[in-house]
């Protein structure tokens, strides 16, 4: 699959000779564990109660039986929190066994899904897991991914930066076994042991649970039963193992402790005296594995997405199960990592304490929604109701941090320059928390007058006085006094209140307006100040409309067709993209894990549906068109589906069709173009009352053969722009080839390209339709969990109002150099606005604490280290080439050092004579730099 394979060897897997050691004895390493899904087919608290019982029995067993050597606590420290929440009196017992090496904990806080959580969420997961584990002992340096639904390509680099040299995983690579076929293709391994290389060249030892992470479960004590058991288990393990060191995982999902395991091991030893059976742990197993004689191991590069399978069991459509959860997660992650952390760091540089404790609480609350059965939307309804509350709680903490931070920063901005326009000038500060200079449309609510009830006003008097405020004769200006075109909406009277630190709550009545305008060139991680004030200066009154259905700026031309689709012409390349924004609807008789379209069904589209179209916004800086589709779609699947679900018919074999009964689906689309935008915004709103179906938006690219990379596409993944093939492998039987994305997907040729960015829409497909159409899933409605039983999930039909947001960005074929990917990343991040007053300050009206330059690097985070108090900034190289990062602090003086994702201090970096830091960055490298304030 594209760059994940080594093209110099004609896409064949690389073999490497590893250390040799002559060892003839076979050893069975039996590792006790339980894979603990916090919530899944039972609500959280019902799983929680079972966890308490398991942990009670584990502590008792460890104290009563020295032959029960150790237990691996599933790689996630949240289990400690969950247990001690109910059993705080057992903390000392638990800590003693951890410190004595009998309970292994960490390195993660939770076992997260890899493709549906951000890079920074995974970094915080590792950081918090390590920090929590260190309170009890040492974190287990095991890269543990037992049940993760595929693994991202940057996993090896993330592991090495965490001091972990291995990955234990269960999905994504197909083992062939040395007695079957030798692996000579990507994403297959001859053995359960392999070498995994990331896009930057980082390499770790991979251990695939080829017979799953329960292959040593429920070991018999009875000799007759044990003989049958071990004959089968040893054959299965030896089929894939490259050495005589065989791994057996004693446990499974929510598996109770096997209390008689020491006896079962003694039985096995009696039956096989020439072998060694030991109650082992991962560290001892790895040590033995490295000493043992090893055959040539397959080397696999890049993402683990089960590419070389039939495509029916990839679990990829969890990316579109309960889309509302993914949208809430996108907002929650962005508010923490791209808004609250950089703003709190900015405020800290001005003297405000950095709220480490609040960030830990917010991140933990958010990450409790990140396990694969949670964020994937593949649990029972009760689980996902509780997730909504957690998303809200985490976001509320982030918003509180943001409010406090921007108050500190805004108060430090010198706004006295606006005083020359009169005392009633109303300044507002616009914050750009992205890693690039930014322009765009901002909407800001502004209080024109605030009347506190404490000042003696009755409600009637306050309301009357606020209503009389004259809003006329005002314009918006920037810090230089230049007028800015602005749309003003009178929001009327608004009740509000303050919560002071030193007194009781203070209610008031205010008069508010909403200002919508375009800001230009706000510095990266910085601010720009404007003011709404009285002036008779005329502002621009031009329009971006070229007709009733045509919009245009200096870069783009947009034309809406009768059916509501649109043509987008890129003036720079001359390329036009037609039929964009057609909606597709098909049945779905699958489950929360996997999509399955009814056999032989023809997709419904809006291609032949006449839409209602009208102008919605017409200002000098923004043009918007509203498009309404009145559509009738099947109400659900037919009755056959319910019967097949109850009978546990495997979803690829189902025969259900769609019902002949229909329900209305009214889709409201707003297409917007701003004056300086590189892309076209598309907002889709609809109220879903249908069941068992999927809705997608289609974007044909028309990038055909003869152009570069047309057989591949690029997609945003964790710390990486991954390259994937448009065509699946020969083994792929599933008609659907949907895949995961984070911020965007891109199809590019030699001189043209189309990037489609999204907010929390994690599923896409590049269709094999002759047009290389990008299809983005807006909604998938299903009625069952799936997997190992019949678990109805009526709320997964998502019968409610939904809004999906996309940006379509054409470019010249190079998404990095053209800035298309930068635009897509910035699209993820909301503008932050704070009204302030006229006051002196130490911060200039247009200001940022840092400045850096690099076309190839994507900014990832800015935060404070809790132990050192240093500023930590992180980027990653999107390209396949060496890149340069030039950094220049605006004011304060710093010492610089290179760090890793655990924020450990590495080598010092010396600035050059021009007070700039120049740092070379390897292809696909994740780079973290520490900034220590000079004393």
Order of alpha helices (4+ residues) and beta strands (2+ residues): beta-beta-alpha-beta-alpha-alpha-beta-alpha-beta-alpha-beta-beta-beta-beta-beta-alpha-beta-alpha-beta-alpha-beta-alpha-alpha-alpha-alpha-alpha-beta-beta-alpha-beta-beta-beta-beta-beta-beta-beta-beta-beta-beta-beta-beta-beta-beta-alpha-beta-beta-beta-beta-beta-beta-beta-beta-beta-beta-beta-alpha-beta-beta-beta-beta-beta-beta-beta-beta-beta-beta
